[in-house]
Amino acid sequence: MTIAQQRIDQMTTRLQQALTPSSLEIIDDSAQHIGHAGAQAGGGHFTVKIATDAFKDKSTVQCHRLVYDALGEMMTSDIHALSIQIIKP
């Protein structure tokens, strides 16, 4: 299993446990950023597409904060860049 797949699996587990999404897709965009400073430091670039009832009545900023909180220290160690696509109920 690649490091990228291990990260995706860990991200999936954390997001499922924290937010119980009805839909979740995580895409590794790291190959598009080869040579970028963050890629050289070992952090991955990812896109998260997520739908969950936890986003109901929340602003986009609040939804993003929920995702960041669920990912915890991965945001400072394993993830260099994260694009979040919120799908509200």
MOGI-V746159 format. One record per backbone hydrogen bond with DSSP energy under -0.5 kcal/mol. CO is the residue of the C=O (numbers start at 1). NH is the residue of the N-H. If there is no record, write none. Layout:
<<CO/NH> <CO/NH>>
//
This chain:
<<2/6> <3/7> <4/8> <5/9> <6/10> <7/11> <8/12> <9/13> <10/14> <11/15> <12/16> <13/17> <14/18> <15/19> <15/20> <16/20> <23/51> <25/49> <27/29> <27/47> <29/32> <30/33> <31/34> <33/36> <36/40> <37/41> <38/43> <39/42> <44/80> <44/81> <45/29> <45/30> <46/83> <47/27> <47/49> <48/50> <48/85> <49/25> <50/87> <51/22> <51/23> <52/55> <53/56> <55/58> <59/63> <60/64> <61/65> <62/66> <63/67> <64/68> <65/69> <66/70> <67/71> <68/72> <71/74> <72/75> <73/76> <73/77> <74/78> <74/79> <78/44> <78/80> <81/46> <82/84> <83/48> <83/85> <84/86> <85/50> <86/88> <87/52>>
//
